[in-house]
Amino acid sequence: MKLTDNHSHKPKPDDRSDNVEKLQNMVQDTIQNIEKSHETMRFTDGEEKQAIETKNKRREEAIDAMRNEIKDEYNALD
């Protein structure tokens, strides 16, 4: 026996009210990851150190992007 769902599924409304807070938390987490990686780099060299530096560069770029998105989200709340 096959059951059918006669209820229409409506998408949840777009709730952006906490996006700024979530993005700020993501920035803080990323900054903490960079700080932890600096500690790790003290004990590494060569390719591993280069890989960490490359990853930190991407993290810094991500932070810039998140900060821009925070500004956009904040302005969208007005």
DSSP file (Angstrom, degrees, kcal/mol; ACC not computed):
  #  RESIDUE AA STRUCTURE BP1 BP2  ACC     N-H-->O    O-->H-N    N-H-->O    O-->H-N    TCO  KAPPA ALPHA  PHI   PSI    X-CA   Y-CA   Z-CA
    1    1 A M              0   0    0      0, 0.0     2,-0.5     0, 0.0     0, 0.0   0.000 360.0 360.0 360.0 131.6    0.0    0.0    0.0
    2    2 A K        -     0   0    0      2,-0.0     2,-0.4     0, 0.0     0, 0.0  -0.863 360.0-147.8-103.4 127.7    1.4    3.4   -1.0
    3    3 A L        -     0   0    0     -2,-0.5     2,-0.4     2,-0.0     0, 0.0  -0.763  12.1-154.8 -92.6 137.7    0.7    6.4    1.2
    4    4 A T        -     0   0    0     -2,-0.4     2,-0.7     2,-0.0    -2,-0.0  -0.862  11.7-134.0-112.2 149.2    0.4    9.7   -0.5
    5    5 A D        +     0   0    0     -2,-0.4    -2,-0.0     1,-0.1     0, 0.0  -0.889  20.1 179.9-102.8 110.5    1.1   13.1    1.1
    6    6 A N        +     0   0    0     -2,-0.7     2,-0.4     2,-0.1    -1,-0.1   0.481  53.6  99.9 -89.8  -2.9   -1.7   15.5    0.2
    7    7 A H  S    S-     0   0    0      1,-0.0     2,-0.3     2,-0.0    -2,-0.1  -0.688  74.5-128.8 -84.6 132.4   -0.2   18.3    2.1
    8    8 A S        -     0   0    0     -2,-0.4     2,-0.7     1,-0.0    -2,-0.1  -0.625  18.7-131.1 -79.6 139.5    1.7   20.8    0.1
    9    9 A H        -     0   0    0     -2,-0.3    -1,-0.0     0, 0.0    -2,-0.0  -0.810  21.6-163.9 -93.7 119.1    5.2   21.5    1.3
   10   10 A K        -     0   0    0     -2,-0.7     2,-0.0     1,-0.0    -2,-0.0  -0.840  23.2-115.0-101.0 137.5    5.9   25.2    1.5
   11   11 A P        -     0   0    0      0, 0.0     3,-0.1     0, 0.0    -1,-0.0  -0.365  38.1 -99.1 -67.0 150.5    9.5   26.3    1.8
   12   12 A K        -     0   0    0      1,-0.1     3,-0.0    -2,-0.0     0, 0.0  -0.410  46.1 -99.8 -65.8 144.6   10.5   28.0    5.1
   13   13 A P        -     0   0    0      0, 0.0     2,-1.0     0, 0.0    -1,-0.1  -0.323  44.4 -95.1 -63.3 151.5   10.5   31.8    4.8
   14   14 A D        -     0   0    0     -3,-0.1     2,-0.9     1,-0.1     0, 0.0  -0.572  44.3-170.1 -72.8 103.7   13.9   33.4    4.3
   15   15 A D        +     0   0    0     -2,-1.0     3,-0.3     1,-0.1    -1,-0.1  -0.844  19.5 161.4-100.8 102.9   14.9   34.3    7.9
   16   16 A R    >   +     0   0    0     -2,-0.9     3,-1.4     1,-0.2     4,-0.5   0.289  41.7 108.1-101.1   8.5   18.1   36.4    7.7
   17   17 A S  T 3  S+     0   0    0      1,-0.3     4,-0.2     2,-0.1    -1,-0.2   0.779  86.3  35.4 -63.4 -27.6   17.8   37.8   11.2
   18   18 A D  T 3> S+     0   0    0     -3,-0.3     4,-2.4     1,-0.1    -1,-0.3   0.311  86.9 100.0-109.4  10.5   20.7   35.8   12.6
   19   19 A N  H <> S+     0   0    0     -3,-1.4     4,-2.8     1,-0.2     5,-0.2   0.898  81.8  52.6 -61.7 -41.5   22.9   35.8    9.5
   20   20 A V  H  > S+     0   0    0     -4,-0.5     4,-2.5     1,-0.2    -1,-0.2   0.936 111.3  46.7 -61.4 -46.0   25.1   38.6   10.9
   21   21 A E  H  > S+     0   0    0     -4,-0.2     4,-2.1     2,-0.2    -1,-0.2   0.919 113.1  49.0 -62.8 -43.9   25.6   36.8   14.2
   22   22 A K  H  X S+     0   0    0     -4,-2.4     4,-2.1     1,-0.2    -2,-0.2   0.920 112.2  48.3 -62.1 -43.8   26.4   33.5   12.4
   23   23 A L  H  X S+     0   0    0     -4,-2.8     4,-2.3     1,-0.2    -2,-0.2   0.898 109.5  52.6 -64.4 -40.3   28.9   35.2   10.1
   24   24 A Q  H  X S+     0   0    0     -4,-2.5     4,-2.3    -5,-0.2    -1,-0.2   0.894 109.5  49.6 -62.4 -39.1   30.6   36.9   13.0
   25   25 A N  H  X S+     0   0    0     -4,-2.1     4,-2.6     2,-0.2    -1,-0.2   0.893 109.1  52.1 -65.2 -39.3   31.0   33.6   14.7
   26   26 A M  H  X S+     0   0    0     -4,-2.1     4,-2.3     2,-0.2    -2,-0.2   0.893 108.8  50.3 -64.1 -39.2   32.5   32.1   11.6
   27   27 A V  H  X S+     0   0    0     -4,-2.3     4,-2.5     2,-0.2    -2,-0.2   0.939 111.3  48.5 -62.9 -46.3   35.0   35.0   11.4
   28   28 A Q  H  X S+     0   0    0     -4,-2.3     4,-2.3     1,-0.2    -2,-0.2   0.911 111.5  49.7 -60.9 -42.8   36.0   34.4   15.1
   29   29 A D  H  X S+     0   0    0     -4,-2.6     4,-2.1     1,-0.2    -1,-0.2   0.904 111.5  48.9 -62.5 -41.0   36.3   30.6   14.5
   30   30 A T  H  X S+     0   0    0     -4,-2.3     4,-2.1     2,-0.2    -2,-0.2   0.899 109.7  51.2 -67.2 -40.7   38.5   31.3   11.4
   31   31 A I  H  X S+     0   0    0     -4,-2.5     4,-2.4     1,-0.2    -1,-0.2   0.914 109.7  50.9 -61.7 -42.2   40.7   33.7   13.3
   32   32 A Q  H  X S+     0   0    0     -4,-2.3     4,-2.6     1,-0.2    -2,-0.2   0.891 108.1  52.6 -62.4 -39.0   41.1   31.1   16.1
   33   33 A N  H  X S+     0   0    0     -4,-2.1     4,-2.1     2,-0.2    -1,-0.2   0.893 108.9  49.7 -63.8 -39.0   42.1   28.5   13.4
   34   34 A I  H  X S+     0   0    0     -4,-2.1     4,-1.8     2,-0.2    -2,-0.2   0.933 111.1  49.3 -63.3 -45.2   44.8   30.9   12.1
   35   35 A E  H  X S+     0   0    0     -4,-2.4     4,-1.4     1,-0.2    -2,-0.2   0.912 111.5  48.8 -61.5 -43.0   46.1   31.5   15.6
   36   36 A K  H  X S+     0   0    0     -4,-2.6     4,-2.0     1,-0.2    -1,-0.2   0.883 109.0  53.6 -63.2 -38.2   46.3   27.7   16.3
   37   37 A S  H  X S+     0   0    0     -4,-2.1     4,-2.6     1,-0.2    -1,-0.2   0.843 102.4  57.7 -68.7 -31.8   48.1   27.2   13.0
   38   38 A H  H  X S+     0   0    0     -4,-1.8     4,-0.9     2,-0.2    -1,-0.2   0.899 107.0  49.2 -63.1 -38.9   50.7   29.8   13.9
   39   39 A E  H >< S+     0   0    0     -4,-1.4     3,-0.7     1,-0.2     4,-0.4   0.921 111.5  48.8 -64.2 -43.6   51.4   27.7   17.0
   40   40 A T  H >< S+     0   0    0     -4,-2.0     3,-1.9     1,-0.2    -2,-0.2   0.886 103.6  60.8 -62.6 -39.6   51.7   24.5   14.9
   41   41 A M  H >< S+     0   0    0     -4,-2.6     3,-1.2     1,-0.3    -1,-0.2   0.761  90.4  69.4 -63.1 -23.7   54.0   26.3   12.4
   42   42 A R  T << S+     0   0    0     -4,-0.9    -1,-0.3    -3,-0.7    -2,-0.2   0.775 106.3  40.1 -62.9 -23.6   56.5   26.8   15.2
   43   43 A F  T <  S+     0   0    0     -3,-1.9     2,-0.3    -4,-0.4    -1,-0.2   0.246 110.9  66.6-110.7  11.3   57.1   23.0   15.2
   44   44 A T    <   +     0   0    0     -3,-1.2     2,-0.3    -4,-0.2     0, 0.0  -0.822  51.6 176.3-127.5 166.8   57.0   22.4   11.5
   45   45 A D    >>  +     0   0    0     -2,-0.3     3,-0.9     0, 0.0     4,-0.7  -0.929  46.3  21.6-153.6 179.5   59.1   23.2    8.4
   46   46 A G  H 3> S-     0   0    0     -2,-0.3     4,-2.2     1,-0.2     5,-0.2  -0.264 120.4  -3.5  62.9-135.8   59.3   22.6    4.7
   47   47 A E  H 3> S+     0   0    0      1,-0.2     4,-2.6     2,-0.2    -1,-0.2   0.858 133.4  54.1 -63.5 -38.2   56.2   21.5    2.8
   48   48 A E  H <> S+     0   0    0     -3,-0.9     4,-2.1     2,-0.2    -1,-0.2   0.918 109.8  47.2 -64.7 -41.9   54.0   21.2    5.9
   49   49 A K  H  X S+     0   0    0     -4,-0.7     4,-2.4     2,-0.2    -2,-0.2   0.911 112.3  50.3 -64.2 -42.0   54.8   24.8    6.9
   50   50 A Q  H  X S+     0   0    0     -4,-2.2     4,-2.5     1,-0.2    -2,-0.2   0.892 109.0  52.2 -62.4 -39.9   54.2   26.0    3.3
   51   51 A A  H  X S+     0   0    0     -4,-2.6     4,-2.4     2,-0.2    -1,-0.2   0.902 110.0  48.3 -64.0 -40.7   50.8   24.2    3.3
   52   52 A I  H  X S+     0   0    0     -4,-2.1     4,-2.6     2,-0.2    -2,-0.2   0.916 111.2  50.2 -65.4 -42.9   49.8   25.9    6.5
   53   53 A E  H  X S+     0   0    0     -4,-2.4     4,-1.9     2,-0.2    -2,-0.2   0.907 111.4  48.9 -61.9 -41.3   50.8   29.3    5.2
   54   54 A T  H  X S+     0   0    0     -4,-2.5     4,-1.8     2,-0.2    -1,-0.2   0.919 111.7  48.8 -63.7 -43.4   48.8   28.6    2.0
   55   55 A K  H  X S+     0   0    0     -4,-2.4     4,-2.4     1,-0.2    -2,-0.2   0.894 109.1  53.0 -64.2 -39.2   45.8   27.6    4.0
   56   56 A N  H  X S+     0   0    0     -4,-2.6     4,-2.7     2,-0.2    -1,-0.2   0.867 105.0  55.3 -65.1 -35.1   46.1   30.7    6.2
   57   57 A K  H  X S+     0   0    0     -4,-1.9     4,-2.1     2,-0.2    -1,-0.2   0.927 109.6  46.5 -61.6 -43.6   46.1   32.9    3.1
   58   58 A R  H  X S+     0   0    0     -4,-1.8     4,-2.4     2,-0.2    -2,-0.2   0.893 111.0  52.9 -64.4 -38.8   42.8   31.3    2.0
   59   59 A R  H  X S+     0   0    0     -4,-2.4     4,-2.4     2,-0.2    -2,-0.2   0.919 108.3  49.6 -62.2 -42.9   41.5   31.7    5.5
   60   60 A E  H  X S+     0   0    0     -4,-2.7     4,-2.1     1,-0.2    -1,-0.2   0.889 110.9  49.7 -64.5 -38.4   42.4   35.4    5.4
   61   61 A E  H  X S+     0   0    0     -4,-2.1     4,-2.2     2,-0.2    -1,-0.2   0.893 110.3  51.1 -65.0 -38.7   40.6   35.8    2.1
   62   62 A A  H  X S+     0   0    0     -4,-2.4     4,-2.8     2,-0.2    -2,-0.2   0.893 107.3  53.2 -65.2 -39.4   37.6   34.0    3.5
   63   63 A I  H  X S+     0   0    0     -4,-2.4     4,-2.7     2,-0.2    -2,-0.2   0.926 108.5  49.9 -61.4 -44.6   37.5   36.4    6.5
   64   64 A D  H  X S+     0   0    0     -4,-2.1     4,-2.0     1,-0.2    -1,-0.2   0.923 112.5  47.5 -59.0 -44.2   37.5   39.4    4.1
   65   65 A A  H  X S+     0   0    0     -4,-2.2     4,-2.3     1,-0.2    -2,-0.2   0.908 112.1  49.3 -64.5 -42.0   34.7   37.9    2.2
   66   66 A M  H  X S+     0   0    0     -4,-2.8     4,-2.5     1,-0.2    -1,-0.2   0.893 109.1  52.4 -65.6 -38.9   32.7   37.1    5.3
   67   67 A R  H  X S+     0   0    0     -4,-2.7     4,-2.0     2,-0.2    -1,-0.2   0.895 109.8  48.9 -65.2 -38.1   33.2   40.7    6.6
   68   68 A N  H  X S+     0   0    0     -4,-2.0     4,-2.2     2,-0.2    -1,-0.2   0.903 111.3  49.8 -64.3 -40.6   31.9   42.0    3.3
   69   69 A E  H  X S+     0   0    0     -4,-2.3     4,-3.0     2,-0.2     5,-0.2   0.872 106.4  55.9 -66.8 -35.7   28.9   39.7    3.6
   70   70 A I  H  X S+     0   0    0     -4,-2.5     4,-2.9     2,-0.2    -1,-0.2   0.932 108.1  48.6 -59.6 -45.2   28.3   40.9    7.2
   71   71 A K  H  X S+     0   0    0     -4,-2.0     4,-2.5     2,-0.2    -2,-0.2   0.929 112.9  47.7 -60.3 -45.1   28.1   44.4    5.9
   72   72 A D  H  X S+     0   0    0     -4,-2.2     4,-1.8     2,-0.2    -2,-0.2   0.922 114.0  46.0 -62.1 -44.8   25.7   43.4    3.2
   73   73 A E  H  X S+     0   0    0     -4,-3.0     4,-1.0     2,-0.2    -2,-0.2   0.909 112.0  51.5 -66.2 -41.8   23.5   41.4    5.6
   74   74 A Y  H >X S+     0   0    0     -4,-2.9     3,-0.7     1,-0.2     4,-0.5   0.929 111.6  47.2 -60.7 -45.3   23.5   44.2    8.2
   75   75 A N  H >< S+     0   0    0     -4,-2.5     3,-0.8     1,-0.2    -1,-0.2   0.820 106.6  58.5 -66.6 -30.3   22.4   46.7    5.5
   76   76 A A  H 3< S+     0   0    0     -4,-1.8    -1,-0.2     1,-0.2    -2,-0.2   0.728  96.6  63.5 -71.2 -21.0   19.7   44.3    4.3
   77   77 A L  H <<        0   0    0     -4,-1.0    -1,-0.2    -3,-0.7    -2,-0.2   0.713 360.0 360.0 -75.4 -20.0   18.2   44.4    7.8
   78   78 A D    <<        0   0    0     -3,-0.8    -1,-0.2    -4,-0.5    -2,-0.1   0.498 360.0 360.0 -67.3 360.0   17.4   48.1    7.6
